[in-house]
Amino acid sequence: GLAGSQADMDTLAASLTTHPSLRDVRIGGFHLTEENVTIDAVVSALAQTPSLEVVSLQLSGSHRSIPCGAGALRDLLTSRSISDLYLSRLGLAESHLHEIAHALAVRDTVLRSLDLFGNNIENEHIIRMAQGLARNTSLETLVLPCPPTDLSVEACTAISQALQTNTTLVTFNLPRSNLSDQGIVQLAQGLTVNKTLKKIEVGVSKTVGNEGINALTNMLEHNYQLERVVVSSADQSIKQKAEYYMRLNEVGRGKILQNGNASREQWVEILIACADDLDCLLYFVKTNPTICQFANATHQAPFICTHELRISRRHTMTNVSDFHRNVVPKAPTSGGQSRRASAFS
């Protein structure tokens, strides 16, 4: 932690601004020996340290809020060297949150990652930050904790609008979120349009109904870019659907379906890539049935498959007639381990 008197803080600040090679500063608490001591000088000095890239500040000790004014925090947010800023559990005040929202709206800054985990942020602050994010052209990672009362529909709408215009954000976490049906509907609209986000973490209410689940499923069906979706929910089926679509994206669903002009060779390659995952295999075969020709073996018509698709494992589908009736076959075992059985036919 950072300890000392005001004179100590000022001395430290003076040494920081001229440090030639300092790249990473992590302060785990503040233990100041006098009343009314602030770390404004230290924070402003960090913003001016020429080679500094990572700053992590976390509150501990007797302080309920970071002993730093909004102006010094503004300097940190707009630094020309700091790319990663972690402001965890700092008890950020209204003035601090105002500066953060303003900084997010600044185009072409150096800041790439901003983590606000553990701070009490209300819906009005979320809305202002989302409005800034809509104009931001540099941030790649944002951790934005949700209010104790959960995200309002208005806040979800603001986030959705930001996601529809932002083209740089790659990772977006909403810890403590507990989204309602309408909140999911709004967020899903933004995620359906967004083409650059790769990872998102959200929480879903225990009382979420078909409206929210259907909106989430529809988004997952149409978003080929997402690589990781973490859904905190008591409903295991929601988590399973998210994992299922992430597996489809991982094997290259976007390359096949995005433009609608994939070659037969590309289709064969993707079927081979997911040959050990029955869920994914069925998805692609049912999306483009012409890639394979099936006939009922009882009528002495063979199962016709391209040579490239003749995989080493046997019995990928145990009964062709089941496939035509949309009955999911029981997954066979290999080496004593059960293979995935489809839950999404």
Secondary structure, DSSP 4 states (H G I P E B T S, - for coil): -EEE-HHHHHHHHHHHTT-SS--EEEE--EEESSTT---HHHHHHHHH-TT--EEEEE--TT-SS-S--HHHHHHHHT-SS--EEEEES----HHHHHHHHHHHTSSS-S--EEE-TT----HHHHHHHHHHHHH-SS--EEE-PPPTT---HHHHHHHHHHHHH--S--EEE-TT--B-HHHHHHHHHHHHH-SS--EEEEEB-TT--HHHHHHHHHHHHH--S--EEEEE-S-HHHHHHHHHHHHHHHTTHHHHHSSS---HHHHHHHHHHTTT-HHHHHHHHHH-GGGSB---GGGT---B--GGG--SSS-SSS-HHHHHTTPPPPPPEETTEEPP--S--
